[in-house]
Amino acid sequence: MMRALDPERMMREMFQWDPFAEMDPFARLRQPEGWFSPDIDLRETKDRFVLRADLPGVKESDVELSVSGRQLTISGKREEEREEREGERLYTYERAYGSFSRSFALPEGADLDKIQAELRDGVLEIVVPKAAGVQPKQIPLRTAKEPSAGGAAEAKKNEAKKAA
């Protein structure tokens, strides 16, 4: 399965890339804290918006969700777990740690009073229901051969104006 293009992720990866990092096996040890940014999927169904964030190793107590106006913010931190033991050698250190914060503008139809969130198996799922009046409805189409009652009356008015 081909992964969809994500411009935000591509920019994040581009700015974090160091062309000389492969030459220095300890370069990641010197990276500043705060490089952790969870990957997020956001989808819309007919009755809700569902946001899923990958937060492996993040404790529930280290995650904060807030809504200000129509802005949903997910913030938190993932603590470093590095242990140094005598007689062991660290060859690579690629996992990211630090604080993170991601914000999303919620659309007008979002029911902000009914937002639910759950952190399970390292995945945070946030469900934002749509307000009842915002649910999509099917609108029937009429063909040009079947003028509507309002359309027929309007056509007669236009003909009367042309005749006068």
Residue, then its C-alpha position, 0 to 999 in steps of 0.5 A: m500500500m502506498r503512503a499518501l503524501d504528507p507535506e508537513r511530515m516531509m518538511r519536518e524530515m527535511f529540516q531534521w536531516d543532516p547530510f553528515a549524520e551517517m558519518d558520525p555514529f553519535a550525532r543523534l546523541r547530541q541532538p537537542e531535546g524536543w525533536f519528538s513529533p507524533d505522527i497523526d491521522l485525521r479523517e472525517t466520517k459522515d457523523r464525526f472527525v477521528l484523530r489518531a496520534d502515535l504516542p508509543g511510550v507516552k504515559e496517559s499522565d504525560v498527555e494533555l488535551s485542550v480546546s480553545g475556541r475551535q482549536l484542539t491542542i494535543s501536548g505532552k512529553r515522552e521521557e528518555e529511557r536511556e540506561e547506561r550499564e557497565g560493560e555495555r556499548l551503545y551503537t545507535y540511538e534513534r528514538a526521539y524524546g522530548s516535549f511535543s505540541r500539535s494543534f488543529a482547527l476544528p470546523e464549524g460543525a464540530d460538537l465541542d462539548k462531546i469530544q472523547a479521547e482514549l489512549r490505548d496501546g500507544v495510540l491516542e484516539i480523539v473522536v469529535p462528533k458533528a453537531a446534529g444540524v451539520q450532518p450531510k443530507q442527500i439532495p435529489l436532482r431533477t432533470a431539465k425535462e421536469p421543471s419544478a413548481g417554482g421553476a415553471a412559475e418563473a418561466k411563465k413570468n419571464e415569458a410574460k415580460k418578453a411579450a410586454 
